[in-house]
Amino acid sequence: MATVFPTDQVIVVGGGLAGVSACNTVIENGGKTVLIDKSSFCGGNSTKATSGINGAATRTQKEKGIDDSTDLFTKDTLKGGAKKPEIVKVLCENSGRDVEWLMDAFNLDLSLVARLGGHSAPRTHRGKERFPGMTITYALIQMVEKVAEMTDKARIITKARATKLLTGSEGSVVGLVYEKGGIEFQEHGPVILCTGGFGADFTANSLLSKYRPDLMHLPTTNGEHCTGDGIKMGEAIGAKSIDLEWVQVHPTGLVKPDDADAKIKFLAAEALRGVGGLILDKEGNRFANELGRRDYVTGEMWKSKPPFRLVLNKAASDEIIWHCKHYTGRGVMKYYESGEALAKDMGVALATLEQSHELHYQAAKKTEKDPDGGSFPAYPSGKSWDEASGKTGSGKKFYHNIIPGSAVKTQPFYVAIITPVIHYCMGGLEINEEGGVMGSSGVIKGLYCAGEVAGGVHGNNRLGGNSLLDCVVFGRVTGVAATKYILGDDMKKVDLKELTKGGLSGEVKASKYSGGSYEDNMNKTAGDAKAKAADAKVEVKWPLAPSTHEGIPGSPYLLVAGGRSDQPSRRACFEDNLGAIMFGVLAACGVFAFVSINYLTPQP
Ligand SMILES: Cc1cc2nc3c(=O)[nH]c(=O)nc-3n(C[C@H](O)[C@H](O)[C@H](O)COP(=O)(O)OP(=O)(O)OC[C@H]3O[C@@H](n4cnc5c(N)ncnc54)[C@H](O)[C@@H]3O)c2cc1C
């Protein structure tokens, strides 16, 4: 049974992958949606994702003969750091079907899979070209955009910063206030917060400075929109947060030699280690399991000698050549014609590089012969033959594209200098299995969240590829839950392709709302300044809302005249003038009392 509201729309805040997954799902279930994003373009950090999205038991895996299951994936995710089995169950059990939803509903190519750190099977999906976060997110944005152009089922409002949640009589969320071009507006309906994390807020009163002041000096991979807005808006109405102190520091931020101190850094895709990239210290030695957890690899880096290098031999780089060429073009990776040239540039003996590779090769060969043997504890489980990582207690178990030491001298390499970077906020607003936001006495009605703003999904460490997945899974779960909240039994299946008369055809490189490359705007470029200048000139074309609202009896919602709610929220209304009116009444009372006492009371 639906809760009866004078609204048939779900408000989604944030147009990253979580937000656009939610929007598309609302539409697919017969609801309407309005997407609000504070940036000039939608996409957020989701467009930066470089390795891919996890899925267990997918078509792609089956075609490649990869044996995987949602059970194994669940175990890996719990071992990787997650603490809430009921939430992990939702994440992992939906993974295969949701990855296939991306392929089927949006014509996306997710035909390659890699094994990232902490995964017992190759299950991180990407396409053959371009970064997967960008291709996936752009496609989903463009679908919402098409629906908005062709129907009344969707609206997208950019350069619009949500500032406050509106609550009804029982504390349920009934809408929000946003600011656009210096003017306040309101939207009404249940809200799905998809505002991302807070890993780029280095201001003095940021969540980062409150919960992790020790990380404030580090660079970040996050876009400047990551300021924890959703968490702050939720907390302001009594939502509970969880795990805010768990901020993931990723081991492979890419150092640009001619701009080594840049605060915002590119990330070396985790898949570079998945295809066989090795991490070497200043002296050319391995010191960790490249496929260990991110917090572990970072921890080992803190104990070792920088600069650290991520080194890909020919077979490894061939497997991920689009990425290598892209990074090289951006000046954050370098191509060496031979191992000899690499050793020279590093200032180490060629023999050292040969030995590092040979020891790794031998460990791999021994693992091939005797997978359960070895004298070191392995990660995620079992025994390892690899001494370099075994000594750390997290021995290497999986090997790919290995070469013997003798091949190093003449082999070409792609190499990057890497450093630890702030990357991902595991903490956020606490959610239940439906993505409903928890308050002090249970779930807050009408409020959901998905993506990085949601806390408690990954515990104290997130495995690579699990964030894009949580955006899609919880974007969909919340999309369904919020639509059900307003429509109840009136929910109905809508085919996106039919609705848009054919859906998306071909690769989506950009669109009106998903433009540009984030990399062009890193570290304050001209593009940013241009966007800000455009912000200053927002024109309001629609009529202003009436000066008073007509509250609907028994409902927490406000009726907005004209049916459109993307209007300035209101002009000064009765409540705004209440203070002045009360002052006037009190003053009149004072004058009346003075006159009564002095002139009207009979004198003794
Ligand atoms: C460099 C990099 C590489 C990554 N690679 C991978 C990977 O390969 N696989 C993986 O699984 N994960 C990866 N991640 C993590 C993953 O990309 C993000 O965690 C995830 O995409 C976050 O998605 P989101 O939708 O929650 O938020 P975002 O994509 O960050 O979107 C948030 C949106 O909300 C908007 N917003 C914020 N506040 C407001 C407000 N007050 N009002 C209106 N709008 C607002 C922002 O403008 C933004 O558009 C990577 C992250 C980075 C930074």
Ligand as a Chemical Component Dictionary entry (heavy atoms), coordinates in Angstrom:
data_LIG
# 
_chem_comp.id                   LIG 
_chem_comp.type                 NON-POLYMER 
_chem_comp.pdbx_formal_charge   0 
_chem_comp.three_letter_code    LIG 
# 
loop_
_chem_comp_atom.comp_id 
_chem_comp_atom.atom_id 
_chem_comp_atom.alt_atom_id 
_chem_comp_atom.type_symbol 
_chem_comp_atom.charge 
_chem_comp_atom.model_Cartn_x 
_chem_comp_atom.model_Cartn_y 
_chem_comp_atom.model_Cartn_z 
_chem_comp_atom.pdbx_ordinal 
LIG C1  C1  C 0 40.392 8.029  -9.426  1  
LIG C2  C2  C 0 39.375 7.057  -8.923  2  
LIG C3  C3  C 0 39.331 5.764  -9.464  3  
LIG C4  C4  C 0 38.377 4.857  -8.997  4  
LIG N1  N1  N 0 38.314 3.601  -9.560  5  
LIG C5  C5  C 0 37.337 2.746  -9.148  6  
LIG C6  C6  C 0 37.155 1.496  -9.796  7  
LIG O1  O1  O 0 37.842 1.168  -10.760 8  
LIG N2  N2  N 0 36.171 0.681  -9.345  9  
LIG C7  C7  C 0 35.359 1.024  -8.302  10 
LIG O2  O2  O 0 34.493 0.251  -7.938  11 
LIG N3  N3  N 0 35.495 2.226  -7.707  12 
LIG C8  C8  C 0 36.447 3.098  -8.105  13 
LIG N4  N4  N 0 36.563 4.317  -7.511  14 
LIG C9  C9  C 0 35.580 4.729  -6.498  15 
LIG C10 C10 C 0 34.294 5.117  -7.172  16 
LIG O3  O3  O 0 34.525 5.683  -8.432  17 
LIG C11 C11 C 0 33.500 6.129  -6.346  18 
LIG O4  O4  O 0 33.538 5.810  -5.003  19 
LIG C12 C12 C 0 32.065 6.122  -6.786  20 
LIG O5  O5  O 0 32.004 6.275  -8.177  21 
LIG C13 C13 C 0 31.265 7.194  -6.087  22 
LIG O6  O6  O 0 30.048 7.325  -6.761  23 
LIG P1  P1  P 0 28.875 8.195  -6.172  24 
LIG O7  O7  O 0 27.796 8.149  -7.171  25 
LIG O8  O8  O 0 28.602 7.775  -4.787  26 
LIG O9  O9  O 0 29.502 9.654  -6.069  27 
LIG P2  P2  P 0 30.130 10.564 -7.205  28 
LIG O10 O10 O 0 30.354 9.820  -8.464  29 
LIG O11 O11 O 0 31.322 11.226 -6.621  30 
LIG O12 O12 O 0 28.976 11.615 -7.500  31 
LIG C14 C14 C 0 28.529 12.494 -6.528  32 
LIG C15 C15 C 0 27.775 13.619 -7.215  33 
LIG O13 O13 O 0 27.064 14.344 -6.230  34 
LIG C16 C16 C 0 27.117 15.724 -6.517  35 
LIG N5  N5  N 0 26.903 16.449 -5.261  36 
LIG C17 C17 C 0 27.659 16.427 -4.138  37 
LIG N6  N6  N 0 27.127 17.208 -3.191  38 
LIG C18 C18 C 0 25.990 17.747 -3.714  39 
LIG C19 C19 C 0 25.003 18.649 -3.239  40 
LIG N7  N7  N 0 25.066 19.197 -2.026  41 
LIG N8  N8  N 0 23.977 18.980 -4.061  42 
LIG C20 C20 C 0 23.888 18.470 -5.326  43 
LIG N9  N9  N 0 24.823 17.623 -5.828  44 
LIG C21 C21 C 0 25.853 17.249 -5.038  45 
LIG C22 C22 C 0 28.491 15.907 -7.130  46 
LIG O14 O14 O 0 28.562 17.072 -7.934  47 
LIG C23 C23 C 0 28.671 14.614 -7.926  48 
LIG O15 O15 O 0 28.260 14.760 -9.268  49 
LIG C24 C24 C 0 37.494 5.244  -7.972  50 
LIG C25 C25 C 0 37.543 6.533  -7.441  51 
LIG C26 C26 C 0 38.468 7.444  -7.917  52 
LIG C27 C27 C 0 38.498 8.824  -7.320  53 
# 
loop_
_chem_comp_bond.comp_id 
_chem_comp_bond.atom_id_1 
_chem_comp_bond.atom_id_2 
_chem_comp_bond.value_order 
_chem_comp_bond.pdbx_ordinal 
LIG C1  C2  SING 1  
LIG C2  C3  SING 2  
LIG C2  C26 DOUB 3  
LIG C3  C4  DOUB 4  
LIG C4  N1  SING 5  
LIG C4  C24 SING 6  
LIG N1  C5  DOUB 7  
LIG C5  C6  SING 8  
LIG C5  C8  SING 9  
LIG C6  O1  DOUB 10 
LIG C6  N2  SING 11 
LIG N2  C7  SING 12 
LIG C7  O2  DOUB 13 
LIG C7  N3  SING 14 
LIG N3  C8  DOUB 15 
LIG C8  N4  SING 16 
LIG N4  C9  SING 17 
LIG N4  C24 SING 18 
LIG C9  C10 SING 19 
LIG C10 O3  SING 20 
LIG C10 C11 SING 21 
LIG C11 O4  SING 22 
LIG C11 C12 SING 23 
LIG C12 O5  SING 24 
LIG C12 C13 SING 25 
LIG C13 O6  SING 26 
LIG O6  P1  SING 27 
LIG P1  O7  DOUB 28 
LIG P1  O8  SING 29 
LIG P1  O9  SING 30 
LIG O9  P2  SING 31 
LIG P2  O10 DOUB 32 
LIG P2  O11 SING 33 
LIG P2  O12 SING 34 
LIG O12 C14 SING 35 
LIG C14 C15 SING 36 
LIG C15 O13 SING 37 
LIG C15 C23 SING 38 
LIG O13 C16 SING 39 
LIG C16 N5  SING 40 
LIG C16 C22 SING 41 
LIG N5  C17 SING 42 
LIG N5  C21 SING 43 
LIG C17 N6  DOUB 44 
LIG N6  C18 SING 45 
LIG C18 C19 SING 46 
LIG C18 C21 DOUB 47 
LIG C19 N7  SING 48 
LIG C19 N8  DOUB 49 
LIG N8  C20 SING 50 
LIG C20 N9  DOUB 51 
LIG N9  C21 SING 52 
LIG C22 O14 SING 53 
LIG C22 C23 SING 54 
LIG C23 O15 SING 55 
LIG C24 C25 DOUB 56 
LIG C25 C26 SING 57 
LIG C26 C27 SING 58 
# 
